[in-house]
Amino acid sequence: MTMKKTLTLAGSDSSGGAGIQADLKTFQEHDVYGMTALTSIVTMNPDGWSHHVSPIDVNIVEKQLDTILSVGVDAMKTGMLGSVDIIELGARKIEEYQLRNYILDPVMVCKGDDEVLQPENTDAMRELLLPHAIVTTPNLFEAGQLAQTGPIKTVDGMKEAAVKIHELGAKNVIIKGGKAFDYEKALDLFYDGNSFTLLEKDKINTTYNHGAGCTFAAAITANLAKGKSVEDAVRDAKDFVTAAITSGWKLNAYVGPVMHGAYNK
């Protein structure tokens, strides 16, 4: 038996809903073999659920990457990287190992009260990682930061940002609008450098959506590892994460994660 192999370079979410935990659950649901390189460990204060990020030394991150990349991977995603050193390391390893299916989930903040990514990190991500990305999956805030357009408040604003991000090197851009707009549907915008596609779903009235972004990017990663086209990978990932959000559940008084196994039930 052979399996497609996937790698996530991201932080660990101790609550299990996001980060590498979400990625591994998503990879498993897609029947691909998931491997991880940790960049940080995110813990939460039991009183109020404020976040604390403990970075992992860049030399240890490099050893993890060399361990995995020597095996070979069919697709790789990055999530929360947290420092310029790790962003530079990631770009260097993508080049060294000639990775083609690289998915950039440009995580800039985590839910809670800690800002994770500083402006210099955004610049490094823009310059070093976007040119390698076959797909990038920013939310509205992240897209505005990468494209340097400021806040995005309309679909036209999403299109403007997507074009600019594509011009920075990302081959395909999907901007996650979700239910942020006063629009009858939840929507994301997909841009392949030639045309725009709006991916629309019914809005889901829930706050139990922790880990949705990680899950979406991981599903795209798994689909690309299995040989799907980018558009099919994105559409199938959208169906997967919609099912996960629909079945989201309450973990405690502060957070509710998506249900990663909902799509296959």
Helices and strands as residue ranges (DSSP letters): E 5-13, H 19-29, E 33-44, E 51-55, H 58-69, E 75-78, H 84-96, E 102-104, H 119-124, I 125-129, G 130-132, E 135-136, H 140-147, H 155-167, E 173-178, E 185-191, E 196-202, H 212-225, H 230-246
